[in-house]
Amino acid sequence: MRRVFTFLFWGVVGVVGVPVVGIVFYLALSSFTGLKGPPTASNRGDVARLSPSGLAPSAELARIFTIFSEYTDVQRDEKERELKGIVVQWRLAVYNVSSGPSPFYRVQTSSKTNLVGTFCYVKPRNDDERKFLTTLKTGDYFTCKGIIDGVFMRNIVISPAIVVLG
């Protein structure tokens, strides 16, 4: 009889406990890192028509968000609040391109050229843009236009975003 109760106890722990711990871990991690899941397409069509600000990806931004920055977390958090919602159009050096949640591409840019690093979540609007994104290599430059959505791992998150060709 004792063996049956032990089996039932561990069965309940496995069936109920593991998913609950997983959900709690996910919620804690997502609130801690500020991740909100994949970008949404709600206002992506409007990005092309928006006028970009004059904010540059170099100088102060690069100094604030670089890895060995003299700025504190409080100062970076304040700067992030100032940046959210600003429309930018930046020409940046590519570090990596990966497939995000379909049909998005996440273009990570390099911060080693005195420019702030970014994660641009781009949804290609046509086959030319898709081909352009899939042929980018590390060190290539591309122009990303979008809305600053926050900061992740000291990189500016631009989402929604479009690629500007030419």
JODA-V932677 format. One record per residue. N is the residue number from 0. RES is the residue in one letter. OMEGA is omega in radians with two decimals (NA if undefined). Layout:
n:N res:RES omega:OMEGA
n:N res:RES omega:OMEGA
This chain:
n:0 res:M omega:-3.14
n:1 res:R omega:-3.13
n:2 res:R omega:3.13
n:3 res:V omega:3.12
n:4 res:F omega:3.08
n:5 res:T omega:3.12
n:6 res:F omega:3.12
n:7 res:L omega:3.14
n:8 res:F omega:-3.10
n:9 res:W omega:3.05
n:10 res:G omega:3.11
n:11 res:V omega:3.11
n:12 res:V omega:-3.13
n:13 res:G omega:-3.08
n:14 res:V omega:-3.07
n:15 res:V omega:-3.01
n:16 res:G omega:-3.09
n:17 res:V omega:3.09
n:18 res:P omega:3.14
n:19 res:V omega:3.11
n:20 res:V omega:3.10
n:21 res:G omega:3.14
n:22 res:I omega:3.12
n:23 res:V omega:3.12
n:24 res:F omega:3.13
n:25 res:Y omega:-3.13
n:26 res:L omega:3.12
n:27 res:A omega:-3.13
n:28 res:L omega:-3.11
n:29 res:S omega:3.11
n:30 res:S omega:3.14
n:31 res:F omega:-3.08
n:32 res:T omega:-3.12
n:33 res:G omega:3.14
n:34 res:L omega:-3.11
n:35 res:K omega:-3.11
n:36 res:G omega:-3.09
n:37 res:P omega:3.13
n:38 res:P omega:3.12
n:39 res:T omega:-3.11
n:40 res:A omega:-3.00
n:41 res:S omega:-3.12
n:42 res:N omega:-3.10
n:43 res:R omega:-3.14
n:44 res:G omega:-3.12
n:45 res:D omega:-3.07
n:46 res:V omega:-3.12
n:47 res:A omega:-3.10
n:48 res:R omega:-3.10
n:49 res:L omega:3.09
n:50 res:S omega:-3.14
n:51 res:P omega:3.06
n:52 res:S omega:3.10
n:53 res:G omega:-3.11
n:54 res:L omega:-3.13
n:55 res:A omega:-3.13
n:56 res:P omega:-3.06
n:57 res:S omega:3.05
n:58 res:A omega:-3.01
n:59 res:E omega:-3.13
n:60 res:L omega:3.14
n:61 res:A omega:3.13
n:62 res:R omega:-3.11
n:63 res:I omega:-2.97
n:64 res:F omega:3.10
n:65 res:T omega:-3.05
n:66 res:I omega:-3.10
n:67 res:F omega:-3.11
n:68 res:S omega:3.05
n:69 res:E omega:3.13
n:70 res:Y omega:-3.11
n:71 res:T omega:3.08
n:72 res:D omega:3.13
n:73 res:V omega:3.14
n:74 res:Q omega:3.10
n:75 res:R omega:3.11
n:76 res:D omega:3.12
n:77 res:E omega:3.13
n:78 res:K omega:3.10
n:79 res:E omega:3.11
n:80 res:R omega:3.12
n:81 res:E omega:-3.04
n:82 res:L omega:-3.05
n:83 res:K omega:3.09
n:84 res:G omega:3.14
n:85 res:I omega:3.09
n:86 res:V omega:3.14
n:87 res:V omega:2.99
n:88 res:Q omega:-3.02
n:89 res:W omega:3.01
n:90 res:R omega:-2.96
n:91 res:L omega:3.10
n:92 res:A omega:-3.11
n:93 res:V omega:2.99
n:94 res:Y omega:-3.13
n:95 res:N omega:3.03
n:96 res:V omega:3.10
n:97 res:S omega:3.07
n:98 res:S omega:3.07
n:99 res:G omega:3.02
n:100 res:P omega:-3.04
n:101 res:S omega:0.08
n:102 res:P omega:-3.06
n:103 res:F omega:2.96
n:104 res:Y omega:3.07
n:105 res:R omega:3.12
n:106 res:V omega:3.08
n:107 res:Q omega:-3.12
n:108 res:T omega:-3.08
n:109 res:S omega:3.09
n:110 res:S omega:-3.06
n:111 res:K omega:-3.10
n:112 res:T omega:-3.12
n:113 res:N omega:3.04
n:114 res:L omega:3.09
n:115 res:V omega:3.07
n:116 res:G omega:-3.14
n:117 res:T omega:2.87
n:118 res:F omega:3.12
n:119 res:C omega:3.10
n:120 res:Y omega:-2.99
n:121 res:V omega:2.99
n:122 res:K omega:3.14
n:123 res:P omega:-3.11
n:124 res:R omega:-3.14
n:125 res:N omega:-3.10
n:126 res:D omega:3.10
n:127 res:D omega:3.12
n:128 res:E omega:3.11
n:129 res:R omega:3.13
n:130 res:K omega:3.11
n:131 res:F omega:-3.11
n:132 res:L omega:-3.09
n:133 res:T omega:3.11
n:134 res:T omega:3.11
n:135 res:L omega:3.10
n:136 res:K omega:3.08
n:137 res:T omega:-3.14
n:138 res:G omega:3.07
n:139 res:D omega:3.08
n:140 res:Y omega:3.03
n:141 res:F omega:3.14
n:142 res:T omega:-3.12
n:143 res:C omega:3.06
n:144 res:K omega:-3.13
n:145 res:G omega:-3.08
n:146 res:I omega:3.11
n:147 res:I omega:-3.07
n:148 res:D omega:-3.14
n:149 res:G omega:-3.13
n:150 res:V omega:3.07
n:151 res:F omega:-3.13
n:152 res:M omega:3.12
n:153 res:R omega:3.04
n:154 res:N omega:3.10
n:155 res:I omega:3.10
n:156 res:V omega:3.12
n:157 res:I omega:-3.09
n:158 res:S omega:0.04
n:159 res:P omega:-3.12
n:160 res:A omega:3.02
n:161 res:I omega:3.04
n:162 res:V omega:3.12
n:163 res:V omega:-3.13
n:164 res:L omega:3.06
n:165 res:G omega:NA
